[in-house]
Amino acid sequence: MTPDRARHCPESVDPTDSRYDQHFLAFLGATADARATDILKSHSDDLTQLRDLGKARAAARSLRTLTSVHVYGGSAYHHDSTLLAPLEELAEVLSEEQFEDGLWDQGGAHSPPDTAFSVVDLALARGLLDQDAHPSTERLRSTVGRILRAAGRGLATGGVHTANHRWLVCAALARIHAQWPDPSYVRRIDAWLAEGIDQLPGGEYSERSPNYAAAVTNPALLTIARLHGREDLYANVRANLTAGLYLVEPNGEVESVHSRRQDQTALRHLPEFWLQYRELAIRDGDGRFAAVAALLGERGTDQTFGETPAGDRLAEILDRPELARHLPEPASLPTDFEHHDDSCRLVRVRHGRNTATVFGGTDFPELRAISSGLSTNPTFFRMRKGAAILDSLRLAPRFFSLGHFRAEGLERDTDGWRLHAEVRGAYHQPLPPGHRRQDGGYALTDDGRFWSAMDFPHREREYRTLRTEILLREVPGFGWDLTCSQTGADVPFALELCFRPGGELTGDGLERVSDTTYQLVHGEAVYTVGEDRIIFGPGNGKGGRQPPVVDPGERYAWLGGSLTPDGIRVLITGRTQTTYRLTLR
């Protein structure tokens, strides 16, 4: 599809124009100037340090940021000649490090998707420089243009290796095509888009990752919608941002326990979505999205503003001046709800400053694998009472070294939620006569826990089974009752509670296991942060083991891996065949 080229000749952003949000522009201008100062300072001695392998993305982003302050009339660096040498050096470094196929090595050999990250930044910068048309940047524009045209060839033929990379490459090609139209770019974009957008019914993309939704997929789809004439893609971004309204915590963190990517065990912050909420708020007149954008603007100088420095975002506003227009009237955000996303097997509950997450959607039960790209976090419950945060609740039975409980389903159960799983371990019988070998050279096979030259598939098995059912029920006053029933095998278990560092743990029944780990043997314990606290218990004795053990399973232990979360850990131990009830108040 041929793009409407008139739409990518952006109006100049005049910081005195009443059509624009003056406070918003003043904030972005000031943070961009500060960011530019930091870039110049960090590279003042040796800009060529960016020649190091894997630094193309950093160089391209630095070039984009310096370009934004150079062309912006509200910047202290507007048309400042001291920027020219660093800008030209960055461009030359990128040009020299580019291979003949137009790609860079950054994270992968001659990587099309990693190259696309840099191309998006460079194409945006080149567009701003062209619009500004200052005589002093003529050589810079020529170098950047040469880089982009070379990269276009590699992106129009190269492959990808994650779901979001498809849309990133499309966005990069759409930006190059807007400046140097080429039918091969259009064909490649349409080929990727023909695969369909990988969005789940609840609004999450297939990777279920707030990090990649915010940093890659949503920005890419918005670019394709605008530059490639695919306005239907606004609906995908809108659905993802709507889902995000139920994932945000009161302090701006975003729930990521359900992610299939690296952020399933990391903190992510809503500000990464800032400009996307702003764009859709203005485009749709959506008061909810406007409220999020306004809230994030108020938090702009907060240390949790997100991974992208606020100053780096000025370029996006100059590229799409409509984002600087005034937001519509904010509407109330959902702060009292129970939200069930069945496509991720995730439940979110919020009452003001108090929230909880119930999760039963790891990929492990279906695929029996721990691997990059899979959801495997065994945390099945989280809650926070204001500043007092229970980051993780996990269950680890010591059963055939199969590791933590990971639910096979999440279902509504009367007035609560039911998680359940069944795992089996086998003892193997002698091989039938027809499969025996005198030389003992049997096939190396997997019995579900480990590999051995035992020809496991041809043996009869004698199974041991462990069935687990966990019922979670909210009680008045924002408390939760957990009932854990484990039947079948009689083995030890450890229930692991991990609290966010920064609070105080007290309780007469606590016994220290290590510097950050305790066992609750009897009674209740309290985790306190300021005026907020979570009371939990009761202890369940010592479970017949001293010290208590959390078994991550053979898949982790063999590789020397760890599933121990950061924070203050409390273990409640026992044996299966009994029902244990945990209260959280």
C-alpha positions as CSV (number, residue, x, y, z in Angstrom):
1,M,0.0,0.0,0.0
2,T,1.3,3.4,-0.9
3,P,1.5,5.6,2.2
4,D,0.0,9.1,2.3
5,R,3.3,11.0,2.2
6,A,1.6,14.3,3.2
7,R,0.9,12.8,6.6
8,H,4.6,12.4,7.4
9,C,5.6,16.0,6.8
10,P,5.1,17.1,10.4
11,E,4.2,20.6,11.4
12,S,6.8,22.3,13.5
13,V,6.2,22.3,17.2
14,D,6.2,25.9,18.4
15,P,6.5,25.9,22.2
16,T,4.5,29.1,22.3
17,D,1.6,27.8,20.3
18,S,-1.6,27.7,22.4
19,R,-2.7,24.5,20.6
20,Y,0.0,22.6,22.5
21,D,0.3,21.7,26.1
22,Q,2.9,24.1,27.4
23,H,3.7,22.3,30.6
24,F,4.2,19.0,28.7
25,L,6.5,20.7,26.2
26,A,8.5,22.5,28.9
27,F,9.0,19.3,30.7
28,L,10.2,17.4,27.6
29,G,12.4,20.3,26.5
30,A,14.1,20.5,29.9
31,T,14.6,16.8,30.2
32,A,15.9,16.5,26.6
33,D,18.4,19.3,27.2
34,A,19.6,17.5,30.4
35,R,19.8,14.2,28.5
36,A,21.8,15.8,25.7
37,T,24.2,17.3,28.2
38,D,24.7,13.8,29.7
39,I,25.4,12.3,26.3
40,L,27.9,15.0,25.4
41,K,29.7,14.6,28.7
42,S,29.8,10.8,28.6
43,H,31.3,10.8,25.1
44,S,33.4,13.9,25.2
45,D,36.7,12.1,25.6
46,D,36.2,9.4,23.1
47,L,33.2,9.1,20.9
48,T,34.8,6.2,19.1
49,Q,34.0,4.0,22.1
50,L,30.7,3.5,20.3
51,R,32.6,1.5,17.7
52,D,32.6,-1.4,20.1
53,L,30.5,-4.3,18.9
54,G,26.9,-4.1,20.0
55,K,26.8,-0.4,20.5
56,A,24.9,0.6,17.3
57,R,21.6,1.0,19.2
58,A,23.2,3.3,21.8
59,A,24.8,5.4,19.1
60,A,21.6,5.7,17.1
61,R,19.6,6.7,20.2
62,S,22.2,9.3,21.1
63,L,22.1,10.7,17.6
64,R,18.3,10.8,17.8
65,T,18.3,12.7,21.1
66,L,21.0,15.2,20.0
67,T,19.1,15.8,16.8
68,S,15.9,16.5,18.7
69,V,17.4,19.3,20.7
70,H,19.3,20.7,17.7
71,V,16.1,21.2,15.7
72,Y,13.7,22.1,18.5
73,G,13.2,25.8,18.9
74,G,12.5,25.5,22.6
75,S,15.8,23.9,23.4
76,A,18.9,25.6,24.8
77,Y,20.8,23.6,22.2
78,H,18.7,24.8,19.2
79,H,21.1,25.0,16.2
80,D,24.0,24.9,18.6
81,S,27.2,24.3,16.5
82,T,28.8,22.4,19.3
83,L,26.4,19.5,18.5
84,L,27.6,19.1,14.9
85,A,30.9,17.3,15.6
86,P,29.4,14.7,18.0
87,L,26.4,14.1,15.6
88,E,28.7,13.6,12.6
89,E,31.0,11.4,14.5
90,L,28.1,9.2,15.7
91,A,26.8,8.9,12.1
92,E,30.3,8.0,10.8
93,V,30.7,5.4,13.5
94,L,27.4,3.8,12.5
95,S,28.3,4.0,8.8
96,E,31.7,2.3,9.3
97,E,30.3,-0.5,11.5
98,Q,27.5,-1.3,9.0
99,F,28.1,-4.4,6.9
100,E,27.6,-4.5,3.2
101,D,24.2,-6.1,3.6
102,G,23.1,-3.0,5.6
103,L,23.0,-4.7,9.0
104,W,24.9,-4.4,12.2
105,D,26.1,-7.0,14.7
106,Q,24.3,-6.1,18.0
107,G,23.1,-9.1,19.9
108,G,23.3,-11.3,16.9
109,A,25.3,-11.8,13.8
110,H,24.2,-9.4,11.0
111,S,20.9,-9.0,12.9
112,P,17.9,-7.6,11.0
113,P,15.7,-7.1,14.1
114,D,18.4,-5.5,16.1
115,T,19.3,-3.3,13.2
116,A,15.7,-2.3,13.0
117,F,15.9,-0.7,16.4
118,S,18.6,1.6,15.2
119,V,16.9,2.3,11.9
120,V,13.7,3.5,13.6
121,D,15.8,6.0,15.6
122,L,17.9,7.1,12.6
123,A,14.9,7.4,10.3
124,L,13.1,9.6,12.8
125,A,16.2,11.7,13.2
126,R,16.7,12.1,9.5
127,G,13.1,13.2,9.1
128,L,13.5,15.9,11.7
129,L,16.8,17.1,10.1
130,D,15.1,17.2,6.7
131,Q,12.2,19.2,8.0
132,D,14.6,21.6,9.8
133,A,16.8,21.8,6.7
134,H,19.5,23.7,8.5
135,P,22.5,24.2,6.2
136,S,25.0,23.0,8.9
137,T,23.5,19.5,8.9
138,E,23.7,18.8,5.2
139,R,26.7,16.4,5.5
140,L,25.0,14.7,8.5
141,R,21.8,14.2,6.6
142,S,23.7,12.6,3.7
143,T,25.5,10.1,5.9
144,V,22.4,9.1,7.8
145,G,20.5,8.8,4.5
146,R,23.2,6.5,3.1
147,I,23.0,4.3,6.2
148,L,19.2,4.0,6.0
149,R,19.1,3.1,2.3
150,A,21.7,0.4,2.9
151,A,19.8,-0.9,5.9
152,G,16.6,-1.1,3.9
153,R,18.0,-3.8,1.6
154,G,18.9,-6.0,4.6
155,L,15.5,-5.5,6.4
156,A,13.5,-6.2,3.2
157,T,15.1,-9.7,2.9
158,G,16.2,-10.6,6.5
159,G,14.5,-12.7,9.1
160,V,13.5,-12.4,12.7
161,H,13.4,-14.6,15.8
162,T,10.7,-13.2,18.2
163,A,7.1,-12.3,17.6
164,N,7.6,-8.5,18.2
165,H,10.5,-8.3,15.8
166,R,8.0,-8.7,12.9
167,W,6.3,-5.5,13.7
168,L,9.5,-3.7,14.5
169,V,11.0,-4.6,11.1
170,C,7.8,-3.4,9.5
171,A,7.9,-0.1,11.3
172,A,11.6,0.4,10.3
173,L,10.8,-0.3,6.6
174,A,7.8,2.0,6.7
175,R,10.0,4.8,8.0
176,I,12.6,4.2,5.3
177,H,9.9,3.9,2.6
178,A,8.4,7.3,3.7
179,Q,11.7,8.9,2.6
180,W,12.9,6.6,-0.2
181,P,9.9,4.7,-1.6
182,D,10.7,1.2,-2.7
183,P,8.1,-1.5,-3.7
184,S,10.2,-4.2,-2.1
185,Y,9.7,-2.5,1.3
186,V,5.9,-2.5,0.8
187,R,5.9,-6.2,-0.2
188,R,7.9,-7.2,2.9
189,I,5.7,-5.2,5.2
190,D,2.6,-6.7,3.8
191,A,4.1,-10.2,4.0
192,W,4.8,-9.9,7.7
193,L,1.4,-8.3,8.3
194,A,-0.3,-11.1,6.5
195,E,0.6,-13.4,9.3
196,G,-1.9,-11.5,11.5
197,I,-1.2,-9.6,14.7
198,D,-0.5,-12.0,17.6
199,Q,-3.0,-10.6,20.1
200,L,-4.8,-12.7,22.6
201,P,-8.6,-12.1,23.4
202,G,-7.7,-10.3,26.7
203,G,-5.6,-7.7,24.9
204,E,-2.2,-9.0,25.6
205,Y,0.1,-9.9,22.7
206,S,1.4,-13.5,22.5
207,E,4.5,-12.7,24.5
208,R,2.3,-11.3,27.3
209,S,5.1,-8.9,28.1
210,P,4.6,-5.4,29.3
211,N,8.2,-4.7,28.4
212,Y,7.9,-5.6,24.7
213,A,4.4,-4.3,24.4
214,A,5.5,-0.9,25.6
215,A,9.0,-0.7,23.9
216,V,8.4,-2.5,20.7
217,T,5.0,-3.8,19.6
218,N,2.7,-0.8,20.4
219,P,5.1,1.8,19.0
220,A,5.7,-0.3,15.9
221,L,2.0,-0.9,15.2
222,L,1.3,2.9,15.7
223,T,4.0,3.7,13.2
224,I,2.7,1.1,10.6
225,A,-0.9,2.4,11.1
226,R,0.2,6.0,10.4
227,L,2.8,5.5,7.6
228,H,1.5,2.4,5.9
229,G,-2.2,3.2,5.9
230,R,-3.2,0.4,8.3
231,E,-5.5,2.3,10.6
232,D,-7.0,-1.0,11.7
233,L,-3.9,-1.5,13.9
234,Y,-5.0,1.3,16.2
235,A,-7.6,-1.2,17.5
236,N,-4.8,-3.6,18.6
237,V,-2.9,-0.9,20.5
238,R,-6.2,0.3,22.0
239,A,-7.0,-3.2,23.3
240,N,-3.6,-3.6,24.8
241,L,-3.7,-0.3,26.6
242,T,-7.2,-1.1,27.9
243,A,-5.8,-4.4,29.3
244,G,-3.1,-2.4,30.9
245,L,-5.6,-0.4,33.0
246,Y,-6.1,-3.6,35.1
247,L,-2.4,-4.5,35.4
248,V,-1.1,-1.3,36.9
249,E,-0.2,-1.0,40.6
250,P,-0.9,2.1,42.6
251,N,2.8,3.0,42.4
252,G,3.1,2.7,38.6
253,E,4.5,-0.8,38.4
254,V,2.9,-3.2,35.9
255,E,2.1,-6.8,36.7
256,S,4.4,-9.1,34.6
257,V,4.1,-12.4,36.4
258,H,2.3,-13.8,33.3
259,S,5.0,-12.7,30.8
260,R,6.7,-15.1,28.5
261,R,9.8,-13.0,28.4
262,Q,12.6,-11.8,30.7
263,D,10.3,-9.5,32.6
264,Q,8.3,-12.3,34.1
265,T,10.5,-12.0,37.2
266,A,11.4,-8.3,36.9
267,L,9.7,-5.0,37.8
268,R,8.3,-3.0,34.9
269,H,6.7,0.4,35.1
270,L,3.7,2.0,33.4
271,P,5.7,5.1,32.2
272,E,7.1,3.0,29.4
273,F,3.5,3.3,27.9
274,W,3.3,7.0,28.5
275,L,3.2,8.3,24.9
276,Q,1.0,5.5,23.7
277,Y,-1.7,6.4,26.2
278,R,-1.3,10.0,25.3
279,E,-1.6,9.3,21.5
280,L,-4.7,7.2,21.9
281,A,-6.3,9.6,24.4
282,I,-5.9,12.4,21.9
283,R,-6.9,10.3,18.9
284,D,-10.0,8.7,20.5
285,G,-10.9,11.4,23.1
286,D,-10.6,8.7,25.7
287,G,-10.7,10.1,29.2
288,R,-9.4,7.0,30.8
289,F,-6.2,7.0,28.7
290,A,-6.0,10.8,29.3
291,A,-6.0,10.2,33.0
292,V,-3.1,7.7,32.7
293,A,-1.2,10.1,30.5
294,A,-1.7,12.9,32.9
295,L,-0.7,10.8,35.9
296,L,2.5,9.7,34.1
297,G,3.2,13.3,33.3
298,E,3.0,14.2,37.0
299,R,5.4,11.4,37.7
300,G,7.8,12.5,35.0
301,T,10.7,13.3,37.3
302,D,10.1,10.2,39.5
303,Q,13.0,7.7,39.7
304,T,10.5,5.0,38.5
305,F,9.7,6.9,35.3
306,G,10.7,3.9,33.3
307,E,13.7,2.5,31.4
308,T,13.7,5.1,28.7
309,P,14.9,8.5,29.9
310,A,12.2,11.1,29.5
311,G,14.5,13.3,27.5
312,D,14.8,10.7,24.8
313,R,11.1,11.1,24.1
314,L,11.2,14.7,22.7
315,A,12.1,13.3,19.2
316,E,8.8,11.4,19.1
317,I,6.8,14.5,19.9
318,L,8.6,16.5,17.2
319,D,7.9,13.6,14.8
320,R,4.2,13.6,15.7
321,P,3.3,17.1,17.0
322,E,-0.3,16.1,17.5
323,L,1.0,14.3,20.7
324,A,1.8,17.7,22.2
325,R,-1.8,18.8,21.9
326,H,-3.9,19.2,25.1
327,L,-5.3,16.0,26.5
328,P,-9.1,15.5,26.7
329,E,-10.8,15.8,30.1
330,P,-9.6,12.9,32.3
331,A,-12.0,10.3,33.4
332,S,-11.9,8.1,36.5
333,L,-9.6,5.1,36.3
334,P,-10.7,1.6,37.5
335,T,-9.5,1.3,41.1
336,D,-12.1,-1.1,42.5
337,F,-12.4,-4.3,40.5
338,E,-12.0,-8.0,40.0
339,H,-10.6,-8.6,36.5
340,H,-10.2,-12.1,35.0
341,D,-8.1,-12.4,31.8
342,D,-8.8,-16.0,30.9
343,S,-6.4,-15.9,27.9
344,C,-3.5,-15.5,30.3
345,R,-5.2,-17.3,33.2
346,L,-4.6,-14.2,35.3
347,V,-6.9,-12.5,37.9
348,R,-6.3,-9.0,39.2
349,V,-8.1,-7.6,42.2
350,R,-7.9,-4.0,43.3
351,H,-9.5,-1.9,46.1
352,G,-7.8,1.5,46.1
353,R,-4.2,1.0,47.3
354,N,-4.7,-2.7,47.9
355,T,-4.2,-5.2,45.1
356,A,-3.8,-8.9,44.5
357,T,-2.8,-11.2,41.6
358,V,-3.8,-14.8,41.1
359,F,-1.9,-16.6,38.4
360,G,-2.3,-20.0,36.9
361,G,-1.1,-19.6,33.4
362,T,2.5,-20.9,33.0
363,D,3.3,-22.8,29.9
364,F,5.1,-25.6,31.8
365,P,2.1,-28.0,32.2
366,E,1.5,-28.2,28.5
367,L,5.1,-28.1,27.3
368,R,7.1,-29.6,30.2
369,A,10.0,-27.3,29.5
370,I,11.8,-24.4,31.2
371,S,13.1,-22.2,28.4
372,S,13.4,-18.6,27.1
373,G,10.2,-17.5,25.6
374,L,8.0,-19.6,27.9
375,S,6.0,-18.5,30.9
376,T,7.5,-20.5,33.8
377,N,7.4,-18.2,36.9
378,P,6.0,-20.4,39.7
379,T,4.5,-17.5,41.6
380,F,0.8,-18.1,41.9
381,F,-0.2,-15.2,44.2
382,R,0.8,-11.7,45.0
383,M,-0.7,-9.0,47.2
384,R,0.1,-5.5,48.5
385,K,-1.4,-3.5,51.3
386,G,-0.2,-0.1,50.4
387,A,3.6,-0.1,50.8
388,A,3.7,-3.6,52.3
389,I,4.2,-6.0,49.3
390,L,4.1,-9.7,49.2
391,D,6.0,-10.1,45.9
392,S,5.7,-13.9,45.6
393,L,3.8,-16.9,47.0
394,R,5.1,-20.3,45.8
395,L,4.7,-23.9,46.7
396,A,7.5,-26.4,46.4
397,P,6.9,-30.1,47.2
398,R,9.9,-32.5,47.3
399,F,8.5,-34.9,44.8
400,F,10.8,-36.7,42.3
401,S,12.7,-33.4,41.9
402,L,10.0,-32.1,39.7
403,G,10.1,-28.6,41.2
404,H,7.5,-26.0,42.1
405,F,3.8,-26.3,41.8
406,R,2.7,-24.7,38.5
407,A,-1.1,-24.7,38.0
408,E,-2.7,-26.6,35.1
409,G,-5.8,-24.4,35.3
410,L,-7.3,-21.3,37.0
411,E,-11.1,-21.5,37.6
412,R,-13.8,-19.7,39.4
413,D,-14.8,-21.6,42.5
414,T,-17.9,-20.4,44.3
415,D,-16.6,-17.2,46.0
416,G,-12.9,-17.6,45.1
417,W,-10.4,-19.1,42.7
418,R,-9.2,-22.6,42.2
419,L,-5.7,-23.6,41.0
420,H,-4.9,-27.3,40.5
421,A,-2.2,-29.6,39.1
422,E,-1.3,-33.3,39.0
423,V,2.3,-34.5,38.5
424,R,3.6,-38.0,38.2
425,G,7.0,-39.7,38.7
426,A,7.7,-43.1,37.4
427,Y,9.7,-46.2,38.5
428,H,10.5,-48.3,35.4
429,Q,10.1,-52.1,35.0
430,P,12.4,-54.4,33.2
431,L,12.4,-54.2,29.4
432,P,10.1,-56.7,27.6
433,P,12.1,-59.5,25.9
434,G,11.6,-58.1,22.5
435,H,13.5,-54.9,23.4
436,R,16.4,-56.4,25.3
437,R,20.0,-56.3,24.0
438,Q,22.9,-58.4,25.0
439,D,25.3,-55.5,24.5
440,G,23.3,-53.2,26.8
441,G,23.3,-50.5,24.2
442,Y,19.9,-49.0,24.8
443,A,18.6,-45.7,23.4
444,L,19.4,-42.5,25.4
445,T,15.9,-41.3,26.3
446,D,14.1,-39.0,28.7
447,D,11.8,-40.2,31.5
448,G,10.5,-36.7,32.2
449,R,13.2,-35.8,34.8
450,F,16.5,-36.9,33.3
451,W,18.1,-38.7,30.4
452,S,19.6,-42.2,30.6
453,A,20.6,-45.0,28.2
454,M,17.5,-47.0,29.4
455,D,15.1,-47.0,26.4
456,F,12.4,-45.6,28.7
457,P,9.5,-45.6,26.2
458,H,9.5,-49.4,25.9
459,R,9.3,-50.1,29.7
460,E,6.2,-50.4,31.8
461,R,6.0,-47.8,34.5
462,E,4.9,-47.8,38.1
463,Y,3.7,-44.2,38.9
464,R,3.6,-42.1,42.0
465,T,1.2,-39.2,41.8
466,L,0.9,-35.9,43.6
467,R,-2.3,-33.9,43.2
468,T,-2.5,-30.3,44.4
469,E,-5.5,-28.0,44.8
470,I,-5.2,-24.4,46.0
471,L,-8.3,-22.4,46.8
472,L,-7.9,-18.6,47.2
473,R,-10.7,-16.6,48.6
474,E,-10.9,-12.8,49.3
475,V,-12.3,-11.9,52.7
476,P,-13.6,-8.6,54.0
477,G,-11.0,-6.0,54.9
478,F,-8.9,-7.0,52.0
479,G,-7.6,-10.3,53.4
480,W,-7.2,-13.6,51.7
481,D,-7.6,-17.2,52.8
482,L,-5.6,-19.9,51.0
483,T,-6.4,-23.6,51.4
484,C,-3.8,-26.0,50.1
485,S,-4.7,-29.7,49.7
486,Q,-2.1,-32.1,48.4
487,T,-3.0,-35.8,48.0
488,G,-1.3,-38.9,46.7
489,A,2.3,-39.1,47.6
490,D,3.4,-38.3,51.2
491,V,6.3,-35.9,50.8
492,P,7.6,-32.7,52.5
493,F,6.6,-29.3,51.1
494,A,7.6,-25.7,51.6
495,L,5.2,-22.8,51.1
496,E,7.5,-19.8,50.3
497,L,6.4,-16.2,50.9
498,C,8.7,-13.5,49.7
499,F,8.2,-9.9,50.8
500,R,9.6,-6.7,49.1
501,P,12.8,-5.5,50.8
502,G,12.4,-2.4,53.0
503,G,10.1,-3.5,55.7
504,E,10.3,-5.2,59.1
505,L,9.4,-8.8,59.8
506,T,8.2,-9.7,63.3
507,G,6.7,-12.8,65.0
508,D,7.5,-15.0,68.0
509,G,7.2,-18.1,65.8
510,L,9.9,-17.1,63.3
511,E,13.2,-18.9,63.3
512,R,16.1,-17.7,61.2
513,V,17.3,-20.0,58.4
514,S,19.7,-17.6,56.7
515,D,20.3,-13.8,56.5
516,T,17.1,-13.2,54.5
517,T,15.1,-16.4,55.1
518,Y,13.0,-17.4,58.1
519,Q,10.7,-20.3,58.9
520,L,7.4,-19.7,60.6
521,V,7.1,-22.5,63.0
522,H,4.0,-21.4,65.0
523,G,1.6,-18.5,65.4
524,E,1.4,-15.5,63.1
525,A,4.0,-13.1,61.7
526,V,3.7,-9.5,60.5
527,Y,5.5,-7.7,57.7
528,T,5.3,-3.9,58.2
529,V,6.3,-1.0,56.0
530,G,5.4,2.4,57.6
531,E,1.7,2.2,58.6
532,D,1.0,-0.7,56.2
533,R,1.3,-4.3,57.3
534,I,0.4,-7.8,56.2
535,I,-0.4,-10.4,58.9
536,F,0.1,-14.0,57.9
537,G,0.1,-17.5,59.3
538,P,-0.2,-19.8,61.1
539,G,3.1,-21.6,61.3
540,N,3.0,-25.3,60.7
541,G,5.8,-26.8,62.7
542,K,9.1,-27.8,61.2
543,G,7.8,-30.2,58.7
544,G,10.2,-33.0,59.7
545,R,13.1,-31.2,58.0
546,Q,15.8,-29.0,59.5
547,P,16.7,-26.7,57.9
548,P,13.7,-26.4,55.6
549,V,14.3,-26.9,51.8
550,V,12.8,-25.3,48.7
551,D,13.4,-27.7,45.9
552,P,13.5,-25.9,42.5
553,G,13.6,-29.2,40.6
554,E,16.1,-31.1,38.5
555,R,15.8,-28.7,35.5
556,Y,17.3,-25.9,37.6
557,A,19.5,-27.8,40.0
558,W,21.4,-29.6,37.2
559,L,22.4,-26.3,35.6
560,G,23.3,-24.7,38.9
561,G,20.3,-22.3,38.4
562,S,18.4,-20.6,41.1
563,L,14.7,-19.9,41.7
564,T,15.2,-18.0,44.9
565,P,13.5,-14.6,44.7
566,D,15.1,-11.5,46.0
567,G,13.6,-10.2,49.3
568,I,12.7,-11.3,52.7
569,R,11.6,-15.0,52.6
570,V,9.4,-16.9,55.0
571,L,8.9,-20.6,54.7
572,I,6.0,-22.5,56.1
573,T,6.7,-26.3,55.9
574,G,4.7,-29.5,56.3
575,R,3.9,-32.7,54.6
576,T,1.4,-33.6,51.9
577,Q,-1.7,-35.7,52.8
578,T,-2.9,-32.9,55.0
579,T,-4.7,-29.6,54.3
580,Y,-3.0,-26.4,55.3
581,R,-4.8,-23.1,55.5
582,L,-2.9,-19.8,55.2
583,T,-4.5,-16.5,56.2
584,L,-3.3,-13.1,54.9
585,R,-4.7,-10.0,56.5
